[in-house]
Amino acid sequence: MYASRNPSNKLYTNIDDVLARFPQSAREGMTDGALHLRFDGREPCQILVQRGIARVVLGGEGSARATVNCSSDAFLELVSDRVEFRTLIQSGKLAIEGDLLFAYGIYSLLLKSNEEAAEQFRAVDTMARGAPLQEVPRVQRPTREQILDTLARNTPLIATGMMRDWRALAWTPERIADEYGDTSVVVEQQVTIPMREFIARMNETPSGGEKPAYVNGCPLPESMYPDVQPPPWFPHHEIRPPQLWMGAPAGDRPSTYLHRDGAPVFLGQVYGRKRVVLFCPDQTPYMYSAAIVRNSELIDPDHFDRDRYPLLARAFRTECIIEPGDILVLPVGWYHCVWALTPNISIAHAYGEDSAWSRS
Ligand SMILES: O=C(O)CCC(=O)C(=O)O
């Protein structure tokens, strides 16, 4: 889950405002290129990144690294952080051609909630802490007070014994294919395919050393809601809708690249095992945090360009393995990178007042 929540009063209402406030610098690590934006009935425009400077140019001529087609309403909701990229893709309201990572990098620059997230990150980056966390504690059936305390202290934990009521604990890829085979999932935040087809792909070895496809944070199809439970420590309306993370292992490559979130995340492991590498927010001076966007090279803390990112080698890391029945409680701002150790399925819930659960 990459987005932070944005209270509903902070909505962009006009595309020209969004483009006018476009930052005149790209993120560190963002490579050059053009993103073409095509809205219904409007003149196309492009965002050009050249030698670290980004600017908006009217007209969509020339070659694009990525092209985004969507309605103006969908775009405004997206950059206001009212809806996520993948939700729009799943519903067919937004389509991206070309380099998705580049498009995602530009999107993260435009997000309205960036300033709020930056504020939250600053607070956790600089808070007073004890000794570095050597190991993520495993806590059997933590109470609400324990969870509130762990979030207040901004320290992760693994809650065990809390998923007993989840029907999803009986999921296997084959069962999902049988029961939910016709349901659509978004793969790599880009392509929508039937679940059955994705699961067939999970069992194939990709050709030419390609990374196996991963369902990375696709909104969980509503037909599957009865099988999962929101984190039990909060009223349902305080929890955002569930996201599905699922796929086959990619050898020593991460399934989910290094990033951090602006809201606490509860990652429930349903099937298979995952390795998670974590960096505390106080390691930010070593994290090149502006570069941790989807088109940066700094996506895998086990393999990175040491000449370009020499400080990362100094960052203190904590590792854990999560197994079925574990909920990894990740407070705001903890950098994390995830490797599938086996074919696996997880459900993430983020804390945020914008819930599908409250409608049900
Ligand atoms: O399970 C995964 O692969 C990643 C989950 C994650 O990064 C998140 O929910 O923020």
The ligand as an ORCA input file, in Angstrom:
! r2SCAN-3c Opt
* xyz 0 1
  O       3.403     -8.333      0.584
  C       4.066     -7.630     -0.152
  O       4.667     -8.093     -1.145
  C       4.245     -6.169      0.127
  C       3.225     -5.532      1.015
  C       3.529     -4.070      1.198
  O       4.589     -3.608      0.908
  C       2.542     -3.148      1.745
  O       1.401     -3.546      2.024
  O       2.899     -1.952      1.902
*
